[in-house]
Amino acid sequence: MARSVVTSAAAINDIRGAVNWLRRNLSDASATKWNASIQYAILNLSHNAERWPEADEATDLGFDLREMLHRKRPHVYGSSSPSKVK
């Protein structure tokens, strides 16, 4: 089931910050690779959102909100995306 995925401005800023940190502290290649992988993961949420657990705050917000962790180590980033059936 395809869903709409909304990426908040705060999430976009977090991603940009992570990419900038990776670029400064590791390499341009690492930053580019990580950014491509998180963008791919976000795009795929529309097709497999049910694979991820519901976020704790979903009930309080009143809509289906899924939470996806991206990568394992050393950088773990959470992604909470409200999704609605198209």
Phi, psi and omega per residue, in radians:
M1 nan 2.143 3.129
A2 -1.360 2.441 3.138
R3 -2.251 2.814 2.995
S4 -1.540 2.434 3.099
V5 -2.071 2.237 3.121
V6 -1.938 2.171 3.079
T7 -1.774 2.068 -3.081
S8 -1.217 2.792 3.088
A9 -1.052 -0.654 3.118
A10 -1.106 -0.711 3.126
A11 -1.148 -0.723 3.109
I12 -1.074 -0.745 3.114
N13 -1.139 -0.667 3.092
D14 -1.093 -0.747 3.123
I15 -1.099 -0.811 3.116
R16 -1.036 -0.729 3.121
G17 -1.102 -0.733 3.124
A18 -1.134 -0.743 3.125
V19 -1.091 -0.765 3.123
N20 -1.106 -0.717 3.107
W21 -1.081 -0.822 3.131
L22 -1.050 -0.717 -3.140
R23 -1.111 -0.762 -3.124
R24 -1.248 -0.659 -2.975
N25 -1.777 -0.332 3.124
L26 -2.107 -1.482 -3.134
S27 -2.899 2.839 3.046
D28 -1.061 -0.696 -3.123
A29 -1.098 -0.740 3.120
S30 -1.113 -0.761 3.140
A31 -1.100 -0.773 -3.141
T32 -1.122 -0.770 3.136
K33 -1.113 -0.798 -3.127
W34 -1.122 -0.766 -3.139
N35 -1.072 -0.759 3.115
A36 -1.087 -0.690 -3.102
S37 -1.222 -0.651 3.130
I38 -1.285 -0.633 3.088
Q39 -1.104 -0.721 3.098
Y40 -1.096 -0.753 3.123
A41 -1.088 -0.744 3.129
I42 -1.117 -0.772 3.120
L43 -1.058 -0.652 -3.119
N44 -1.315 -0.234 3.098
L45 -1.032 -0.554 -3.106
S46 -1.141 -0.390 -3.118
H47 -1.802 -0.308 -3.102
N48 -2.432 0.605 -3.104
A49 -1.035 -0.596 -3.113
E50 -1.154 -0.249 3.107
R51 -1.199 -0.472 -3.059
W52 -1.702 2.622 -3.111
P53 -1.206 2.678 3.065
E54 -1.199 2.433 3.123
A55 -1.233 2.596 -3.121
D56 -0.977 -0.635 -3.069
E57 -1.458 -0.001 -3.087
A58 -1.027 -0.761 -3.122
T59 -1.098 -0.770 3.137
D60 -1.127 -0.595 -3.118
L61 -1.415 -0.407 3.074
G62 1.464 0.327 3.046
F63 -2.563 2.904 -3.115
D64 -1.239 1.983 -3.118
L65 -2.188 2.094 -3.104
R66 -1.853 2.654 -3.113
E67 -2.158 2.227 -3.115
M68 -2.175 2.277 3.015
L69 -1.645 2.378 -3.105
H70 -1.969 2.120 -3.134
R71 1.221 2.908 -3.081
K72 -1.985 -0.880 -3.090
R73 -2.534 2.692 -0.167
P74 -1.455 -0.067 -3.089
H75 -1.979 2.104 3.099
V76 -2.055 2.239 -3.124
Y77 -2.174 2.361 3.081
G78 -1.605 2.581 3.097
S79 -2.347 1.955 3.082
S80 -1.879 2.078 -3.070
S81 -2.227 2.091 3.038
P82 -1.166 2.396 3.139
S83 -2.314 2.475 3.131
K84 -2.263 2.537 3.114
V85 -1.181 2.328 3.106
K86 -1.367 nan nan
